[in-house]
Amino acid sequence: MRKAISDLKSAFDDGGGYMYTIEVRHKKLNKYRVIRGSESYIVEQKALAQEAAWNEQWARKKQLLEQRESREQALRSKQGKIADAEEMTEAAEKSISELENLLTHTIAVDDKISWDTLKDHSDFGEAKPKKPKSVEPPLKPNVADKRYAPKIGVLEFFIPSYKRAAIAAAEQLFNNETIAWEAAAKKADAGNRAALAQYAAVLAGWGKRREEYLETQARNNKSVEDKKEQYLKGDSDAIFDYCEMVLSNSQYPASFPKNFDLEYTKASKTLVVNYWLPTIEDLPKVKQVKYVASRDEMVETHLPESTINKLYDGVIYQICLRTVHELYEADVVGGLDSIVFNGWIDTIDKATGKETQLCVMSLQTIKKAFLDINLSNVDPKVCFKNLKGVGSSKLHSMTAVAPILNISREDKRFIDAYAVAKDLDSSTNLAAMDWEDFEHLIRELFEKEFKQSGGEVKVTQASRDAGVDAVAFDPDPIRGGKIVIQAKRYTNTVGVSAVRDLYGTVMNEGATKGILVTTADYGPDAYDFAKGKPLTLLNGANLLHLLEKHGHIAKIDLAEAKRLNSVE
């Protein structure tokens, strides 16, 4: 995974399945998105697609900057600077024209998702290793070769001793070269065997990597196909992912935020879109560029403020209608009956000087009625108002409106807490105290523990061990995050099932850690399961120590608690 994309994170969703998230950043363009989905490969592909799109935007922007810099260095003549001014004027006019036609542009685009483009059809990029060529030894000496024939001259012919010596010399030469050949042949054979053995190992490694690549490719492509099938069957998670892909594919100027949050309700087939709109500062201001020879400088003519305001309002109305159009057009399974579009702005509160988020427009549409509109002929503002959209008549005024329907982010499980620790003394048996008081005591105790780092601890509705007892929010940038706390006022050993339940809750809540606190102790299987996981198990002794650390005294008498329970 590249540096621009964070590690894939997973958590259980409300339906018990995994929900995966990846954060995508682009420092050069100052862009950030969180991509979510129920399939890890789909989420990764969406993240890579977003990164590729941003990289392409940055490449174009960088190319323009480099071209401008190169042009500034190269254009020294008056005529060249005039041509440069004309080119910049043409670019400015083109930018304005594109903004004026954001809505009509999308009408010519098929917004349906091509699932095949999400699949990986690439070949295994590593070339197959080449078999090494065998090293051939020199030719084996042949006794019939002339060079091994005795050299018989006149002396050798007439003197027997000379002849015998010549014959012996020839035989010795043949024997020496035969021995040398045998050594060379043996060495070549050993080298060839070693090279083949090494090749076999390299080939096996290559084959394994290729097989793993193809298996991963097939598995990932199957996940795309599975997601497609889920979408075609109307699965809510698949519809959510599909809508995210549709909006991610929509092309806008690089200066626009291109950030959004979605919430899909299957029962009503309603999609709520919280869409971050560009600010008026994101729009081009230059109308024309002229070269003034007398001053040897480029002079820009800017759009009047009234024109910029009108252009901005038009852009915002177009983004709203375009977003709804793209989602409805791409909806091939009839998963969307209604869309709520909330347009948000990141801006500065002029009264406080602080950053704030404002909803400046909100629109709820019904699919059938919206698809009856001919968007190529409408006035975006009139169309928005006719659809009963909510927003100021002058959107550039940044007047906040209440969203018709918003994405719910509040955890309604949290209830008011009450103090318990102040009533503790050495006679208080934690193992026998009221179970609800015990949960509030644990919340109070951890609130003190996290207080130094500015943390917050909230207790949930009484659940009798049916879920989360408390949630801590630790702002520490390194060890902090959302921490799930469960309190077990037990008199018997806590088994591994309770630890498994805690781990499942941590994943489902998207928490960074889970803490299980009990008045008893844990079995060895519970400790084994917790190893290597973001879980902390605190037994009765740990609990008493934590109480003492924060100035409270109590006791844990399991036998007494068992007697009291048996009497009850």
C-alpha positions in Angstrom: 0.0 0.0 0.0 1.3 3.4 -0.9 2.1 6.2 1.6 -1.0 8.2 0.5 -3.3 5.4 1.7 -3.4 4.4 5.3 -3.7 0.8 6.5 -7.1 -1.0 6.0 -9.1 -1.0 9.2 -12.0 -3.2 10.0 -14.9 -3.3 12.4 -18.2 -5.2 12.8 -21.2 -3.2 11.6 -24.6 -3.2 13.2 -25.6 -6.3 11.2 -22.7 -8.3 12.5 -20.6 -8.1 9.3 -17.3 -6.4 8.7 -17.1 -2.8 7.7 -13.7 -1.8 6.3 -12.3 1.8 6.2 -9.2 3.4 4.5 -8.1 7.0 4.8 -6.8 8.5 1.6 -4.7 11.7 1.6 -3.0 13.8 -1.0 -0.7 16.4 0.6 0.0 18.3 -2.7 -3.7 18.8 -3.4 -4.6 19.1 0.3 -7.3 16.4 -0.1 -8.6 13.8 2.4 -11.3 11.1 2.2 -12.4 8.2 4.3 -13.6 5.3 2.2 -15.9 2.7 3.7 -17.3 -0.6 2.5 -18.1 -4.2 3.5 -15.6 -5.8 1.1 -11.9 -5.2 1.8 -10.8 -5.5 -1.9 -13.6 -3.2 -3.1 -12.5 -0.6 -0.4 -8.9 -1.0 -1.5 -9.8 -0.6 -5.2 -11.9 2.5 -4.4 -9.0 3.9 -2.4 -6.5 3.2 -5.2 -8.9 4.7 -7.7 -9.3 7.9 -5.6 -5.5 8.1 -5.2 -5.0 7.6 -9.0 -7.5 10.3 -9.7 -5.8 12.7 -7.3 -2.4 11.8 -8.7 -3.7 12.5 -12.2 -5.1 15.9 -11.0 -1.8 16.8 -9.4 0.1 15.7 -12.6 -2.0 18.0 -14.7 -1.7 20.8 -12.3 2.1 20.3 -12.0 2.4 20.1 -15.8 0.6 23.4 -16.1 2.9 25.0 -13.5 5.9 23.6 -15.2 4.7 24.8 -18.6 4.0 28.3 -17.2 7.4 28.4 -15.6 9.1 27.2 -18.8 7.0 29.7 -20.8 8.0 32.5 -18.6 11.7 31.7 -19.1 11.4 31.1 -22.9 9.0 33.9 -23.9 11.2 37.0 -24.0 9.8 38.7 -27.0 6.8 41.0 -27.0 4.9 38.8 -29.5 5.5 35.7 -27.3 4.2 37.5 -24.2 1.1 38.6 -26.1 0.5 35.1 -27.2 1.0 34.0 -23.6 -1.6 36.5 -22.4 -4.1 35.2 -25.0 -3.5 31.6 -23.9 -4.1 32.5 -20.3 -7.3 34.4 -21.3 -8.5 31.4 -23.2 -7.7 29.1 -20.2 -9.7 31.5 -17.9 -12.7 31.5 -20.2 -12.6 27.8 -20.5 -12.6 27.4 -16.7 -15.6 29.7 -16.4 -17.4 27.9 -19.2 -16.8 24.5 -17.5 -18.4 25.8 -14.3 -21.4 27.2 -16.2 -21.9 23.7 -17.8 -21.4 21.3 -14.9 -24.9 20.0 -15.1 -25.1 19.6 -18.9 -21.7 17.9 -18.9 -23.0 15.0 -16.8 -26.0 14.4 -19.0 -23.7 13.1 -21.7 -22.0 10.7 -19.3 -23.2 7.2 -18.4 -23.0 7.2 -14.6 -23.6 3.4 -14.2 -20.7 1.5 -12.7 -18.8 -0.9 -15.0 -18.0 -3.7 -12.6 -15.5 -5.1 -15.0 -13.3 -2.0 -14.6 -12.9 -2.9 -10.9 -11.4 -6.2 -11.7 -7.7 -6.9 -12.2 -7.0 -8.3 -15.6 -3.2 -7.7 -15.5 -0.7 -10.4 -16.3 1.8 -11.6 -13.7 4.5 -9.0 -14.2 7.5 -11.2 -13.4 9.1 -12.9 -16.4 9.6 -16.6 -16.2 13.2 -17.5 -15.4 15.2 -18.8 -18.3 16.7 -22.2 -18.2 20.5 -22.0 -18.0 22.5 -23.2 -20.9 24.6 -26.3 -20.3 28.3 -25.9 -20.2 29.8 -28.4 -22.7 33.2 -30.0 -21.9 35.8 -30.2 -24.6 35.6 -33.1 -27.1 36.8 -36.4 -25.7 40.2 -37.3 -27.0 40.1 -39.9 -29.8 43.0 -42.3 -30.0 42.5 -42.4 -33.8 43.2 -38.6 -34.0 46.4 -37.9 -36.0 47.8 -35.9 -33.1 48.1 -39.0 -31.0 49.9 -41.0 -33.7 53.6 -41.6 -32.9 56.0 -39.3 -34.8 58.1 -41.8 -36.7 61.0 -40.3 -38.6 64.1 -41.9 -40.2 65.8 -42.4 -36.9 62.7 -43.9 -35.3 62.3 -46.1 -38.3 65.8 -47.6 -38.1 66.4 -47.4 -34.4 63.9 -49.5 -32.3 64.6 -47.6 -29.1 63.7 -44.4 -30.7 60.6 -45.9 -32.1 59.5 -47.2 -28.8 60.1 -43.8 -27.2 58.0 -42.1 -29.9 55.1 -44.6 -29.3 55.3 -44.1 -25.6 55.3 -40.3 -26.0 52.1 -40.5 -28.1 50.4 -42.8 -25.6 51.4 -40.5 -22.8 49.9 -37.4 -24.6 46.7 -39.3 -25.2 46.5 -40.5 -21.6 47.2 -37.0 -20.1 44.6 -35.3 -22.3 42.1 -38.0 -21.5 42.6 -37.5 -17.8 42.3 -33.7 -18.3 39.1 -34.2 -20.3 37.6 -36.5 -17.6 38.3 -33.8 -15.0 36.8 -31.1 -17.3 33.8 -33.2 -18.1 33.2 -34.0 -14.4 33.5 -30.3 -13.5 31.1 -29.3 -16.3 28.6 -32.0 -15.2 28.7 -30.8 -11.6 28.3 -27.2 -12.7 25.4 -28.1 -14.9 23.7 -30.1 -12.1 24.2 -27.2 -9.6 22.9 -24.7 -12.2 19.8 -26.9 -12.9 19.2 -27.3 -9.2 19.4 -23.6 -8.7 17.1 -23.0 -11.7 14.6 -25.5 -10.3 14.5 -23.6 -7.0 14.2 -20.3 -8.8 11.5 -21.7 -11.1 9.6 -23.2 -8.1 9.7 -19.8 -6.3 8.5 -18.0 -9.5 5.8 -20.6 -9.9 4.6 -20.2 -6.4 4.6 -16.4 -6.6 2.7 -16.6 -9.9 0.2 -19.0 -8.4 -0.3 -16.8 -5.4 -0.7 -13.8 -7.7 -3.3 -15.5 -9.8 -5.1 -16.9 -6.7 -5.2 -13.4 -5.2 -6.3 -11.9 -8.5 -9.0 -14.5 -8.8 -10.1 -14.0 -5.2 -10.2 -10.2 -5.6 -12.1 -10.5 -8.9 -14.5 -12.8 -7.3 -15.1 -10.3 -4.5 -16.0 -7.8 -7.2 -18.3 -10.3 -8.8 -19.8 -11.1 -5.4 -20.3 -7.4 -4.7 -22.0 -7.1 -8.1 -24.3 -10.0 -7.3 -25.1 -8.5 -3.9 -25.8 -5.2 -5.5 -28.1 -6.8 -8.1 -29.9 -8.6 -5.2 -30.5 -5.2 -3.5 -28.1 -5.8 -0.5 -27.9 -2.5 1.4 -24.1 -2.6 2.0 -23.6 -3.2 -1.7 -25.9 -0.3 -2.6 -24.0 1.9 -0.2 -20.6 0.9 -1.9 -22.1 1.4 -5.3 -23.3 4.9 -4.6 -19.9 5.8 -3.2 -18.3 4.6 -6.4 -20.7 6.6 -8.5 -19.9 9.9 -6.7 -16.2 9.1 -6.6 -16.3 8.8 -10.4 -17.8 12.2 -10.9 -15.2 14.6 -12.3 -15.0 18.2 -10.9 -12.3 20.8 -11.0 -9.2 19.9 -8.9 -9.9 22.8 -6.5 -13.3 21.4 -5.4 -13.3 19.4 -2.1 -14.9 16.2 -3.6 -15.8 14.9 -0.1 -19.0 13.4 1.0 -20.7 11.1 3.6 -23.6 8.7 2.8 -26.2 6.9 4.9 -28.6 4.4 3.3 -31.9 3.2 4.8 -33.0 0.0 3.1 -36.6 0.1 4.5 -37.4 3.4 2.8 -34.8 3.1 0.1 -33.6 6.6 1.1 -30.0 7.8 0.6 -28.8 10.8 2.6 -25.9 12.6 1.0 -23.8 15.1 3.1 -21.8 16.8 0.3 -19.0 19.2 0.9 -19.3 22.1 -1.5 -16.6 24.4 -2.8 -16.2 27.8 -1.2 -16.4 31.0 -3.3 -12.6 31.2 -3.0 -12.3 27.9 -5.0 -13.7 29.6 -8.1 -11.6 31.3 -10.7 -11.6 35.0 -10.6 -9.6 36.0 -13.7 -11.7 37.1 -16.7 -8.9 38.3 -19.1 -5.1 38.7 -19.2 -3.4 41.3 -21.3 0.2 42.1 -21.9 1.1 45.8 -21.4 4.2 46.4 -23.4 4.9 49.8 -21.9 5.2 48.3 -18.5 6.4 44.9 -19.7 3.9 43.1 -17.5 0.8 40.9 -17.5 -2.4 42.7 -16.3 -5.3 40.6 -15.1 -8.9 41.7 -15.4 -11.0 40.1 -12.7 -14.7 39.1 -12.7 -16.9 41.6 -10.9 -18.0 40.5 -7.4 -21.6 40.3 -8.6 -20.6 38.0 -11.5 -18.6 35.8 -9.1 -21.5 35.6 -6.7 -23.9 34.6 -9.5 -21.4 32.1 -10.9 -21.0 30.6 -7.4 -24.7 30.2 -6.8 -25.1 28.5 -10.2 -22.2 26.1 -9.5 -23.8 25.1 -6.1 -27.2 24.5 -7.6 -25.7 22.5 -10.4 -23.7 20.3 -8.1 -26.8 19.5 -6.1 -28.9 18.5 -9.2 -26.0 16.8 -10.8 -25.3 14.6 -7.7 -28.9 13.5 -7.5 -29.0 12.9 -11.3 -25.8 10.7 -11.2 -27.1 8.6 -8.4 -30.6 8.0 -9.9 -29.2 7.3 -13.4 -26.8 4.8 -12.0 -29.4 3.0 -9.9 -30.0 0.0 -12.1 -31.6 -2.2 -9.3 -34.2 0.3 -8.1 -32.5 0.6 -4.7 -33.2 4.4 -4.5 -36.7 5.8 -4.1 -35.6 9.0 -2.5 -32.4 11.1 -2.1 -31.7 13.8 0.4 -28.9 16.1 -0.6 -27.3 18.3 2.1 -24.8 20.8 0.9 -22.1 21.7 3.5 -19.4 24.4 3.5 -16.2 24.5 5.5 -15.8 28.2 6.3 -14.8 30.7 8.9 -17.4 32.1 11.3 -17.1 35.8 10.9 -18.3 36.4 14.4 -15.8 34.1 16.2 -13.0 33.8 13.6 -13.1 30.0 14.1 -13.5 27.2 11.5 -17.1 26.0 11.2 -19.3 23.8 9.0 -22.6 25.1 7.6 -25.3 23.4 5.8 -26.3 26.0 3.2 -28.8 23.9 1.1 -31.0 20.8 1.5 -33.1 19.0 -1.0 -35.3 15.9 -0.8 -36.3 14.3 -4.1 -38.4 11.4 -5.2 -36.9 9.4 -8.0 -39.9 9.2 -10.4 -40.5 12.9 -10.2 -36.9 13.8 -10.6 -36.4 11.6 -13.7 -39.3 13.4 -15.4 -37.2 16.6 -15.4 -35.3 17.5 -18.6 -32.1 18.8 -17.0 -30.6 20.0 -20.3 -33.2 22.8 -20.4 -33.7 23.8 -16.8 -32.5 26.8 -14.9 -30.7 25.1 -11.9 -31.9 27.6 -9.3 -35.5 27.5 -10.5 -35.4 23.7 -10.7 -34.0 23.5 -7.1 -36.8 25.8 -5.8 -39.5 23.9 -7.7 -38.3 20.7 -6.0 -38.9 22.5 -2.7 -35.2 22.7 -1.9 -34.3 24.7 1.2 -31.6 27.4 1.0 -31.0 31.1 1.0 -31.9 32.9 -2.3 -28.3 34.0 -2.2 -26.2 30.9 -1.5 -23.0 33.0 -1.5 -24.2 34.7 1.7 -23.4 31.4 3.5 -26.7 31.4 5.4 -27.1 28.2 7.4 -30.2 26.1 7.0 -31.4 23.0 8.8 -31.0 19.8 6.8 -34.3 18.1 5.8 -32.8 14.8 6.9 -29.3 14.4 8.3 -27.0 11.5 9.0 -27.4 10.4 12.6 -24.1 10.4 14.6 -25.3 10.5 18.1 -25.0 7.4 20.3 -28.3 7.3 22.0 -27.2 4.6 24.4 -25.4 7.1 26.7 -27.2 8.0 29.9 -26.5 10.3 32.8 -23.9 8.9 35.3 -23.9 9.1 39.1 -21.2 8.9 41.7 -20.6 5.7 43.6 -17.0 5.8 44.8 -17.6 8.4 47.5 -19.8 5.9 49.5 -17.1 3.2 49.5 -15.3 2.1 52.6 -13.4 -1.0 53.8 -16.7 -2.9 54.5 -18.0 -2.5 50.9 -17.9 -5.8 49.1 -17.6 -5.0 45.4 -18.6 -8.6 44.5 -21.9 -8.1 46.3 -22.9 -4.6 45.3 -25.8 -3.7 43.0 -24.7 -4.5 39.4 -25.8 -1.1 38.1 -23.9 0.6 40.9 -20.9 -1.5 39.9 -21.0 -0.4 36.3 -21.2 3.3 37.4 -18.3 2.8 39.7 -16.2 1.4 36.9 -17.1 4.4 34.7 -16.2 6.8 37.6 -12.9 5.0 38.2 -11.8 5.1 34.5 -13.0 8.7 34.2 -10.4 9.6 36.9 -7.8 7.4 35.1 -8.3 9.2 31.8 -8.7 12.7 33.3 -5.1 13.7 33.0 -5.2 13.3 29.2 -8.5 15.1 28.9 -10.4 11.9 28.3 -14.1 11.4 28.7 -16.0 8.3 29.9 -19.7 7.7 29.4 -21.9 4.9 30.8 -24.5 3.2 28.6 -28.0 2.2 29.4 -28.4 -0.7 31.8 -27.8 -3.9 29.8 -27.1 -6.8 32.2 -24.0 -7.7 30.3 -25.7 -7.5 26.9 -23.2 -5.1 25.4 -21.1 -2.1 26.2 -21.2 -0.9 29.8 -19.0 2.2 29.3 -17.2 4.0 26.5 -14.0 6.0 27.0 -12.8 8.6 24.6 -9.1 9.2 25.0 -7.7 12.2 23.0 -4.1 11.0 23.3 -2.8 11.0 19.6 -0.7 7.9 20.2 -2.5 5.5 22.6 -5.9 7.2 22.5 -9.2 6.6 20.6 -12.4 5.0 21.5 -12.1 2.4 24.3 -14.9 -0.1 25.1 -15.2 -1.0 28.8 -17.2 -4.0 30.2 -17.8 -4.6 33.9 -18.4 -8.1 35.2 -19.4 -8.3 38.8 -18.7 -12.1 39.0 -18.1 -14.5 41.8 -16.8 -17.3 39.5 -13.9 -17.4 37.1 -14.5 -15.5 33.9 -14.2 -17.8 30.9 -13.0 -17.3 27.4 -16.5 -16.6 26.0 -16.7 -13.3 27.8 -13.3 -12.2 26.3 -14.4 -13.3 22.9 -17.6 -11.2 23.3 -15.5 -8.2 24.3 -13.3 -8.6 21.2 -16.3 -8.8 19.0 -17.7 -5.7 20.6 -14.4 -3.8 20.1 -14.5 -4.7 16.4 -18.2 -3.9 16.0 -17.8 -0.5 17.8 -14.7 0.4 15.7 -12.8 0.9 18.9 -9.1 0.9 19.4 -9.1 -1.1 22.6 -11.3 -3.1 25.0 -11.1 -3.4 28.8 -12.8 -6.1 30.8 -13.0 -5.6 34.6 -14.2 -8.3 37.0 -14.4 -8.8 40.7 -13.2 -12.4 40.2 -10.4 -13.8 38.0 -9.9 -15.2 34.5 -9.2 -18.7 33.3 -6.0 -19.5 31.4 -8.0 -19.8 28.1 -9.2 -16.3 28.6 -5.7 -14.9 29.0 -4.5 -17.0 26.0 -7.2 -15.6 23.8 -6.4 -12.0 24.8 -2.7 -12.3 23.8 -1.8 -10.2 20.8 -5.2 -8.4 20.8 -6.1 -4.9 21.8 -7.6 -6.2 25.1 -6.8 -5.6 28.7 -8.1 -8.0 31.4 -8.3 -6.6 35.0 -9.1 -9.0 37.8 -10.3 -8.3 41.3 -6.8 -7.5 42.6 -6.2 -5.1 39.7 -9.5 -3.4 40.5 -8.7 -2.9 44.2 -5.3 -1.5 43.3 -6.9 0.9 40.8 -9.4 2.1 43.5 -6.5 2.6 46.0 -4.6 4.6 43.4 -7.5 7.1 43.2 -8.0 7.3 47.0 -10.8 4.7 47.6 -10.9 1.6 49.8 -13.1 -1.5 49.4 -12.9 -5.2 49.5 -13.7 -8.2 47.4 -15.1 -11.2 49.3 -16.3 -13.8 46.7 -17.4 -16.3 49.4 -19.6 -13.7 51.1 -21.1 -12.6 47.8 -22.0 -16.2 47.0 -23.7 -16.6 50.4 -25.7 -13.4 49.9 -26.7 -14.5 46.4 -27.8 -17.9 47.6 -30.0 -16.2 50.3 -31.6 -14.0 47.7 
